[in-house]
Amino acid sequence: MALIECIPNISEGRDAALVDRFAHAVARTPGVYLLDRSSDISHHRSVLTFAGTADAVAVAVLALFEQAVATIDLRQHHGVHPRIGAIDVVPFVPLEDASMDDCIALARRVGTEVATRWHVPVYLYEEAAMQPHRRPLEQIRKGQFEGLAEKMRKDEWQPDFGPATPHPSAGASAIGARMPLIAYNINLATDRLDVARKIAAAVRHSSGGLRFVKAMGVPLADRGIVQVSMNLTDYRRTPIARVFELVKREAARYGVTILDSELIGLIPSDALVHTAQYYLQLDAFSSSHVLESRLRHAMSLNAPASPDNVKQPL
Amino acid sequence: MALIECIPNISEGRDAALVDRFAHAVARTPGVYLLDRSSDISHHRSVLTFAGTADAVAVAVLALFEQAVATIDLRQHHGVHPRIGAIDVVPFVPLEDASMDDCIALARRVGTEVATRWHVPVYLYEEAAMQPHRRPLEQIRKGQFEGLAEKMRKDEWQPDFGPATPHPSAGASAIGARMPLIAYNINLATDRLDVARKIAAAVRHSSGGLRFVKAMGVPLADRGIVQVSMNLTDYRRTPIARVFELVKREAARYGVTILDSELIGLIPSDALVHTAQYYLQLDAFSSSHVLESRLRHAMSLNAPASPDNVKQPL
């Protein structure tokens, strides 16, 4: 079963009853599994995480738009997180049996529906982008809701779908496809912020480091230590283990050791399988040897596995 | 959903059509997923791997006995692997949401049925054993089918269920509960068999090494190297990473490095998650942060997750 993960960011983080309604709209969609939810009061923003088949996820996203367009008014919305719309961002992420192409197709399909039904302009971003300058989300979001009407007068900011002016209350939405993003922090056994910053500069792509790493050095005042705080934007091509080893090596350069590290949010299991393969030198191992993967695959055939589609090693 | 894995060892490894029938008997059981099968001609033995709820797995095992007792005659069976019965061994192994107690209860329930329906004597082994001398499978199997009638005259070898004499053609069966067993081999960049043997002796429990490791040194003639071949009998208490590190350290003692390593068969994902935690120093990480685990959990609620049983971090 090709499952797709969806992590919509909604511009409402203070009215718990309203966020409940959004979560219910997702959870009651047949075939959709709500996995996580979080709200941030200062950001005035909520994030839902759910998964299902492409068709089921599409229905859930549209149910969410139905609710959010009716209830959120960006003209009254003030939070510290940048945003352009009531449903600000909708990324689709391929899980085990789904491809990036599945997610790109889904982004376009949902984008068309959103523009048609609610007259909300839609920008396709990252892997789903149809123009290179719209790949980075930060470019689309630059100027925010307040600057949107002005921005949309320019040719290069005509939306991919929908009207050429913002929806009065719901603004616009960025809908896209991307790899799972892993938030990964490494804590150092030191309080020297300069060391964390130098290590961050060494490992991040923008200043000469690894291709799919964004990094910054930050103090953790309550623990009296510093942290290299990172986003890994493609863990298949820049694996966690290599990032860890490079940070460890750079820290040693300053006589500093690693205290511990942390993965934030939900992590795809193959990122952890790859880590085990790396350290144990499991050169011939693949995810198909993971018992639970095999079981999920057998279950996804819907009927119990027939003996004929099980390989016979001998 | 509490899933139980079952890996019956059947004394038939040469008649492919017959093994097909056994595999079909399992695969057509509702709620049971056949994950793997393998047959070995010189052992004259086949192993099926399947999983399901306790009830479904019980039905599949009894369907297998129905077929095997009717078709396998131990009096005509000659292979290099020791065996006492047509269905020689039936281990039940707890997967993610199941407990060892679930597996012990299942072993006793299935054992009673087998003894009642087909008059096959049953010995409960490992975690399901009711007497300490029957915990090790090798003790139950000592003397094999040919010595069974004689052995069963002794008080200490009365079966746990069923008649006090072997079934004429089907012998007896060992039915038990155990942790997943991980077959793990580390290949050394040397052809010195003495080094592999010394390392095996250093790491295995029987000669002073780690508690849940069995090990031997073997040559891999075709690759011109040697291997430390191991069984890890409880990977939660003696984790793979610690075994790897100890072997690496012992190898360095002889100036030898590790070429690669290999995990044989199906590996529980938490063994790999633990490995990643170990090397990345992920002190606060747990399996509940694995996206697929969260998804499986949500799916196992059968209906899509309600927003109320998803935790709300903020």
Interface residues (C-beta under 8 A of the other chain):
Chain A: L3 E5 D20 A23 H24 V26 A27 R28 T29 P30 G31 V32 Y33 L34 L35 D36 R37 S38 S39 D40 I41 A51 L95 E96 P180 I240 A241 F244 I258 L259 D260 S261 E262 L263 G265 L266 I267 P268 S269 A271 L272 V273 T275 A276 Y278 Y279 L280 Q281 L282 D283 A284 F285 H289 V290 L291 E292 S293 R294 L295 R296 A298 M299 P304 A305 S306 P307 V310 K311 Q312 P313 L314
Chain B: L3 E5 D20 A23 H24 V26 A27 R28 T29 P30 G31 V32 Y33 L34 L35 D36 R37 S38 S39 D40 I41 A51 L95 E96 P180 I240 A241 F244 I258 L259 D260 S261 E262 L263 G265 L266 I267 P268 S269 A271 L272 V273 T275 A276 Y278 Y279 L280 Q281 L282 D283 A284 F285 H289 V290 L291 E292 S293 R294 L295 R296 A298 M299 P304 A305 S306 P307 V310 K311 Q312 P313 L314
